[in-house]
Structures are given as structure tokens and as C-alpha cells.
Amino acid sequence: MKKYSVLLVGGGSGGHIYPLIAVAEELKARGISFAYVGTKNSKEEEVAKEEKIDFIAINAGKWRRYVKFKSFFQNIFDVFRVIYGFFQCIKLLRASRAKVVLSKGGYVALPMVFATKLLGRKLVVHESDTIMGLTNRIGARFADKVLTAFDPKVFPDADSRFIQVGIPVRRSLLKSAKLKSPQKKKPVILVLSGSQGSRFVNNLIKSEINTLLSKYELIHSTGTTDIEDFIKLKNQLSEEIRDNYRPHDFIGRELPYYMQLADLIIGRSGATAIVEASVFSKAMFVIPLASSANNHQLQNAKLLSKAGALEYIEEHQVNPQKFIEKIDQIISTNKKTELGKKLNSYFDEDKTTQKVIESLGIND
């Protein structure tokens, strides 16, 4: 097997994947050997291969917190997948001679966390949110360092190993953020529902699509499940507003341009998406995912809203009328600029990725 100094592990959502891609870019620039570890036929595998990053697949299992007859047996089956993945990771760590593992969380990281601890290799955990997910809570117990986006004071068990560094952002976004915003005929709203989409946000957009497009241009990441419905919806729109709407199943390489173009970004309140918006000094209006683990998205939104860095409405409080009112309020006043400036100043993204690399303590 090829030898690697660093193994990157994490997946399941863009919030776990893209910060690791930013780290991978810096490792590559420094000539440090590394590989990305994830599950087969996953989003992380797709992105890693697109970025021409060495990818190694392992088995992993997801713990389902909801109580259903089917989920009970799925959890039992996945326990065995975690055990199998654990032995795969031991073999991988020994064969690759990796000196350090950077875990971004997600269920795929759990077998690697245990294997890294057992073999006594260096483990660095990165947490983007204000409340840790299950894998990172476990990993933080064993980790040599715990890197955070927010002040470590928000974590009850924080100690001297916890270091605030921010969230690594891809070079394409950092480069685009320095460019002048393109000219446009109408204010532009960018809807980012996460890498897996959001049925709740999509339904709000669908119910008010004509109202929105009469005043704004709308770039909409729908997720793969709903994209066909929204393409049909676009074809049914009147010619006067049809060109104001751009639905995508997933926004990948176009994201830097769309971020630069946007006047307002709407989405959930995962920390990675928020930090990417902060680089562009863009106003954000978020609807926290009510079912997020430990309600961490709501806590992210509350903390940033208190600092005046974004606007949010909880799922149970929002309706189509309030949704439109909030959008109009932000775009038609100075609030848009104020929110963008405060969000940008809240996260100091200067040299974040370099700080993460330095925390690994590795030189090839």
C-alpha cells in the first residue's frame, strides 16, 4: 500500500466533507502525503475523486436515534459494520504508516477514531458546530487536539486541548471572495439547502415562487430528490419570470460565482455553510433544521443572531408570509450590508487552514 503521513476522515454531508477538501488543498501544496477515508459510493468519495484525491473506502455504521422496528435491526447490523470498519482501519493505519488522523466527524469517522487510539497514533478532531455530534464527542475524549470553529467556552468539557481555529474554506471560495461582485438586473437570492437538500425549505420556495421571482433572481439548490419537480415547475412559469429561476440538484464548482453574485443566502444553519457565506460578507437568513443532532443548528443560529451576524426563524414559527416578509426586510434595507459585515467579522478565516495543518504537527 502507498504510504501516507496524514489520513483525513469524515463524511455524510457537505459540512463534514468540504473543510477536509480545504485541508487537502493545503496538504497538497505543501507536498505532504495524505488520503481521504470514507464509505464506498458516498458523497465524500464522489467529491474526493472529483478533486483527484486518493480515496480509501471503509465500512461504517450509522446509529439511528429514532425508534422504529426497522431501525432496531439496522442498528444491530451497523454495529457489526463498525466493528469490521475498525479492523479495516487498523490494517490501513499500519500499512500506510500514517502518523496523524484528522477527523471531521460523521458516522464514517467512528471506526477510525477507535483504531487511531488503539494504535497510539496522533488524533486531531475538528468540530464546526456549537454542539458536538456523537462521533466527535467520542473522539474528543481520545484526541491530542480538538479544533473548534467557535469559542471553546461553548463546550462544557473543554480543556487545554481545545483550540479555536475557525473552519477551513476551499481556495476557490477564498479567491472568488476577493473579486468584485458581478452586475445584475435584480437582487439575487441563493438558496442552499445542504448537500442532501431540504424538503421544508423547498416547500416554502415552491409556495411563493411567483412572488419571489417577480422581485428577485433565485438560484436554488434543491437536492437530488426534488430537482425533477423544480425543473417541471420552472417550465410552467410565465416567460416573464422563468429566466429569473435557476434550479440545481447540487451546487458544486459554481458555488464561488453564485456566492459572489448573491445579495442574500438562505438555508439551514450548519456552521460550514455559514462560514463560507462569511468569507463573502453575505447576509444570511437561516431556518435551523429542527431534527439536527442535539438541535445544534438552532444553537448555532441563536449564538450568531445574538451577535447580529444573521437572521433566523425556527421551523415551527415560519410560514410563507413570514418567509417573504423576512426576505423583503433584509434585502430592501441596510440590514443586508450590516449582517454581511458582522458575519464576516465574527469568523476570522485568515490562515485558518494553515492553523489546522500546523496542529497536525507533520512534515513530510
Residue pairs with C-beta under 8 A, 6 or more apart in sequence:
1 92
1 95
1 96
2 33
2 35
2 54
2 96
3 33
3 96
3 97
4 33
4 34
4 35
4 54
4 96
4 97
4 98
5 32
5 33
5 34
5 98
5 99
5 100
5 362
5 364
6 27
6 32
6 33
6 34
6 35
6 98
6 99
6 100
6 101
6 102
6 360
6 362
7 34
7 35
7 36
7 37
7 56
7 92
7 93
7 96
7 98
7 100
7 101
7 102
7 112
8 20
8 23
8 24
8 34
8 35
8 36
8 37
8 101
8 102
8 104
9 36
9 37
9 38
9 101
9 102
9 103
9 104
9 108
9 109
9 112
10 16
10 17
10 20
10 38
10 44
10 103
10 104
10 105
10 106
10 108
10 109
11 17
11 38
11 39
11 42
11 43
11 44
11 104
11 106
11 108
11 109
12 42
12 43
12 44
12 62
12 106
12 107
12 108
13 43
13 106
13 194
13 195
13 196
13 270
14 43
14 194
14 195
14 270
14 272
14 273
15 128
15 194
15 195
15 270
15 271
15 272
15 273
16 44
16 104
16 105
16 106
17 43
17 44
17 47
17 104
17 195
18 47
18 170
18 272
18 276
19 104
19 126
19 128
19 167
19 168
19 169
19 272
20 36
20 44
20 102
20 104
20 168
21 47
21 48
21 51
21 53
21 170
22 168
22 169
22 170
22 171
22 353
23 102
23 168
23 353
23 356
23 357
24 34
24 36
24 51
24 53
25 170
25 171
25 353
26 168
26 353
26 354
26 356
26 357
27 34
27 357
28 34
30 357
30 364
31 364
32 357
32 362
32 363
32 364
33 364
34 53
34 54
35 53
35 54
35 55
35 56
35 96
36 44
36 48
36 53
36 54
36 55
36 56
37 55
37 56
37 57
37 58
37 89
37 92
37 108
37 112
38 44
38 45
38 48
38 55
38 56
38 57
38 58
38 108
39 45
39 57
39 58
39 59
39 60
39 108
40 57
42 108
43 195
44 55
44 108
45 55
45 57
48 54
48 55
49 55
50 252
56 92
58 85
58 88
58 89
58 92
58 108
58 111
58 112
59 81
59 82
59 84
59 85
59 88
59 111
60 78
60 81
60 82
60 85
60 107
60 108
60 109
60 110
60 111
61 75
61 77
61 78
61 79
61 80
61 81
61 82
61 85
61 107
61 110
62 78
62 107
63 75
63 78
63 107
63 134
64 71
64 74
64 75
65 293
82 110
82 111
83 111
85 110
85 111
85 112
86 111
86 114
86 115
88 111
89 111
89 112
89 114
89 115
89 116
90 115
90 118
90 119
92 98
92 115
93 101
93 115
93 116
93 119
93 121
94 119
98 121
99 121
99 122
99 362
100 121
100 122
100 123
100 124
100 360
100 361
100 362
101 112
101 113
101 116
101 121
101 122
101 123
101 124
102 124
102 125
102 126
102 356
102 360
103 109
103 112
103 113
103 116
103 123
103 124
103 125
103 126
103 135
103 136
103 139
103 143
104 126
104 128
105 125
105 126
105 127
105 132
105 133
105 135
105 136
105 139
106 133
106 135
107 134
107 135
109 135
109 136
109 139
110 135
110 138
113 123
113 125
113 135
113 138
113 139
113 142
116 122
116 123
116 142
117 123
117 142
122 144
122 360
122 361
123 139
123 142
123 143
123 144
124 143
124 144
124 145
124 146
124 147
124 359
124 360
125 136
125 139
125 140
125 143
125 145
125 146
125 147
126 146
126 147
126 148
126 165
126 167
126 356
127 133
127 136
127 140
127 146
127 147
127 148
127 149
127 155
128 149
128 167
128 270
128 271
128 272
128 275
129 149
129 150
129 270
129 271
129 296
129 297
129 299
129 300
130 150
130 154
130 271
130 296
130 299
130 300
130 303
131 293
131 294
131 295
131 296
131 299
132 140
132 155
132 294
132 296
133 293
133 294
133 296
134 293
140 146
140 157
143 161
144 161
145 161
145 163
145 359
146 152
146 158
146 161
146 162
146 163
147 163
147 164
147 165
147 355
147 356
147 359
148 155
148 162
148 163
148 164
148 165
149 164
149 165
149 166
149 167
149 271
149 275
149 347
150 164
150 271
150 303
151 164
152 158
152 162
152 163
152 164
154 303
155 162
163 359
165 352
165 355
165 356
165 359
166 275
166 347
166 348
166 349
166 352
166 355
167 271
167 272
167 275
167 347
167 349
167 352
168 352
168 353
168 356
169 275
169 276
169 279
169 349
169 352
169 353
172 253
172 255
172 256
173 255
173 256
173 259
173 276
173 279
173 280
174 279
174 349
175 256
176 256
176 257
176 259
176 260
176 280
177 256
177 259
177 260
177 279
177 280
177 281
179 260
181 260
181 261
182 257
182 260
182 261
184 217
184 261
185 217
186 215
186 216
186 217
186 244
187 215
187 216
187 217
187 263
187 264
187 331
188 216
188 217
188 218
188 219
188 261
188 262
188 263
188 264
189 212
189 216
189 217
189 218
189 219
189 262
189 263
189 264
189 265
189 266
189 327
189 331
190 219
190 258
190 259
190 261
190 262
190 264
190 265
190 266
191 201
191 205
191 218
191 219
191 220
191 221
191 265
191 266
191 267
192 221
192 251
192 265
192 266
192 267
192 268
192 273
193 201
193 202
193 221
193 222
193 223
193 267
193 268
194 223
194 267
194 268
194 270
194 273
195 223
195 250
196 223
197 221
197 222
197 223
197 224
197 225
197 226
197 249
198 223
198 267
198 268
198 289
199 225
199 226
200 287
200 315
201 266
201 267
201 268
201 287
202 222
202 223
202 226
202 230
204 287
204 318
204 320
204 323
205 212
205 218
205 220
206 229
206 230
206 233
207 320
208 320
208 323
208 324
209 218
209 233
209 237
209 245
210 237
210 241
211 324
212 218
212 324
212 327
213 237
213 241
213 244
213 245
214 241
215 328
216 244
216 327
216 331
217 244
217 245
217 246
218 244
218 245
218 246
219 246
219 248
219 251
219 258
219 261
219 262
220 230
220 245
220 246
220 247
220 248
221 248
221 249
221 250
221 251
222 229
222 230
222 247
222 248
222 249
223 249
223 250
224 249
224 250
227 247
227 248
227 249
230 247
231 247
233 247
234 242
234 245
234 247
235 242
237 245
248 254
251 258
255 276
259 265
259 276
259 277
259 279
259 280
259 282
260 280
262 280
262 282
263 282
263 283
263 331
263 336
264 282
264 283
264 284
264 285
264 327
264 330
264 331
264 336
265 273
265 277
265 282
265 283
265 284
265 285
266 284
266 285
266 286
266 287
266 327
267 273
267 284
267 286
267 287
268 286
268 287
268 288
268 289
268 292
268 297
269 286
269 287
269 288
269 289
269 297
269 298
269 300
269 301
269 304
269 310
269 312
270 289
270 292
270 297
270 300
271 300
274 284
274 286
274 300
274 304
274 310
274 343
274 347
275 347
275 349
277 284
277 343
278 309
278 343
278 344
278 346
278 347
278 349
279 344
279 349
280 340
280 344
281 340
281 341
281 343
281 344
282 340
282 343
283 310
283 311
283 330
283 335
283 336
283 337
283 339
283 340
283 343
284 309
284 310
284 311
284 339
284 343
285 310
285 311
285 312
285 313
285 326
285 327
285 330
286 297
286 301
286 310
286 311
286 312
287 312
287 313
287 314
287 315
287 318
288 295
288 297
288 298
288 300
288 301
288 312
288 314
288 315
289 297
289 315
290 298
290 314
290 315
290 316
292 298
298 314
301 310
301 312
302 312
304 310
304 343
304 346
305 311
305 312
307 342
307 346
308 338
308 339
308 342
309 339
309 342
309 343
309 346
310 339
310 343
311 326
311 330
311 335
311 339
313 322
313 323
313 326
329 335
330 336
330 339
